[in-house]
Amino acid sequence: MEAATEFPNKEAFRQAVVNTLERRLFYIPSFKIYRGVAGLYDYGPPGCAVKSNVLAFWRQHFVLEENMLEVDCPCVTPEVVLKASGHVDKFTDLMVKDEKTGTCYRADHLLKDFCKDKLEKDTNLAAKKIAELKHILAVLDDLSPEELGAKIKEYGITAPDTKNPLSAPYPFNLMFQTSIGPSGLSPGYMRPETAQGIFVNFKDLYYYNGNKLPFAAAQIGQAFRNEVSNPSLTTIWLSGFQDGHVWLLMSVEVVVFLLLLISVFEVTFTLSRKKEYGLNIKEKLQISPRQGLLRVREFTLAEIEHFVDPDDKSHPKFSEVAKLEFLMFPREDQVSGKSARRIGIGEAVSQGIVNNATLGFFIGRVYLFLTHLGIDKERLRFRQHLANEMAHYAADCWDAEIECSYGWIECVGIADRSAYDLRAHTKLVIAPVKKELGLAFKGNQKMVVEALEAMEEKEAMEMKATLESKGEAEFRVCTLGKDVIIKKNMVTISKETKKEHQRVFTPSVIEPSFGIGRIIYCLYEHSFYTRASKDGDEQLNVFRFPPLVAPIKCTVFPLVQNQKYEEVAKHIAKSLTAAGISCKIDITGTSIGKRYARTDELGVPLAITVDSTSSVTIRERDSKQQIRVSIEGVASVVKEVTDGLSTWGDVLWKYPTHSS
């Protein structure tokens, strides 16, 4: 493969990637003819194909190979479910607000950007200051609201757009609220994750699995989070007046041109009027910076909930991944300012760096999944959550982070969530003993039964404790307008649990959660490079997708416009489709070099050129090497390579090479 062209900086590289992705319709801003909405994107044909291939491999790698139970649950979730799970009260980000304009920003993002900017651009920083800023970046997620606010104040961080002072950090709930039904009386939310649909169905899934543990359930679906983003609409600042008039120093053509760029670029345009008018006029057009597929409001999650005995978190297949070695970033190394280091996952589990073998098994499987997709293993690490990042109930949490032009991006979370989620949804069972209540209350029995069954969980559990300690409890029956005495033999109050061999316990949950859009964007960056054209007069874009995820596996070109060649091309395309291989036929009169360049830019791994009626050439994208194959054998060769049964190197020696 030819050497890739170097880019001057990360921003230039990112811009080249994004320009190519949008021009070739991998993805584009949603509703862009109406100026778009920040955080919403449409996948075009090649983007849909890449996403579909990634999800198909996810199903094969996890659901099929691990015999998981796949479910599909609604996106709209009743409030009571998310109240029980803690999302209504605790699913928040810390925000700060521009005290004059009211614009909101993520507090941690502002501090992170400040530290990174200082480290990258300030060459006069003292060693002590460098160490301090690096430490803040390492423990950023561990900062409390008070500590975060203090650092923002200490460093004099202001609103990015206006330089106005910022408020103290405050929590902002990320869920989209809605109502279910026309009455509006049943509140709900668009789900922020897919996991709760699995948890509330645990009892049925457990029964479906033959009342046996361990087992895993999986779900792929849309999730929604009202991520904070700077306004995407045009903001214009005007200053400078003369005789009550504002001087606008932009032609109509320039304004229209800049507005057309609104959904693609961050634009800063400044013009100053000369002093001869006695004015200081500046006009600034700003489009808020975005992070493409990395920070969106609607996205695809693929989540696994692996239910396991809390006293036995071993895994029968752990030995299959135990020898894998990759970059890991344990909690202690982060706090002490060290870098990520290579650790074998077997060693990490045996030394207690990773809490248990089941968690370690999934970390290993995630590593294999991402590297098989085409993620560069040198730019992939597993970072352990700091103490303040983890929920109080979690036993251990790790993030698979992928390095791209934005830095290290969390793409997969792998957490041992203990038994919290199932306990949150454990059903309260109130069973009035009607015979005893009838003897005690006679004609009022029905009203007492209804009152008992209507108790909230807190009240019921308090009654349960009182009955167990005192044998009776005072209970208010509103329909009778008086208090009554409930004795221990009149009601049974419990929470459902699972029994296995007569031992009562609530299963623990190991949860790998995949942000599909983030993985795909990082894959785009890791796969992108440019190389010189044959004449050396331009740089050509290439995506080196593995055949596994390539949007189109093969293209078919007649070398020249010729009826016989076109018929052969159509015959080959038909045989490829019959073999389950996605292909694209191009019978335009464009030169073969330009057609190769077009398909390289889409990441198509193989190109078939029809230059005779008996045999064809197959060209490999990255090496540009070609072999000659008979028309009858071409589909089987392409399938062999694109299905991963053979590499290009394997088939290269089997067939005669061809020089273009």
ZIBELDA-V614127 format. One line per field, one symbol per residue. phi: phi as a letter, one per 40 degrees, with the letter a starting at -180 (. if undefined). A space follows every 50 residues. Layout:
phi = ???
This chain:
phi = .cccccbcacccccccccdcccccgcaaccfccbggbdgbbbccdccccc cccccccdcccbcccbfcccbabcccbdddcccccgcccbcbbcbbbccb cgcbacccccccccccccccbccbccdccdccccccccbdccccdccccc cccccgcbcdcbgccbcccacbcccccabbgccgcbcaacccaccccccc bddccccccgfbbcabbbabacbbacdcacdcccbbbbahbafgbccbbb cdccdccccccdcbbcbbbbbbcccccgbbbbbbbbbccbbfccbbcbac bbbbbbcacccabcbcbcccbdccbacbbcdcccccgcccbcbccccccc cgcbcaccccdcccccdcdcccchccccbbabbcccdccccccccaabbc bbcbcchcbcbbbbbccfbdccccbcccbbbcccccccccbfccddcccc ccccccdccccccdcccccbgaacacbcccgacbbbcdccabbabcbbbb fgccabccbbbcbbcccccccccdccccabaccdcgcacbcbbcccddbd cbcabbbcdbcadcccccdcccdccccccgbcabbbbcccdccccdcccc ccgccbbbbcbacbabbbbcdccgcbbbbccccccccccdcccgcacccc ccccbccbbc
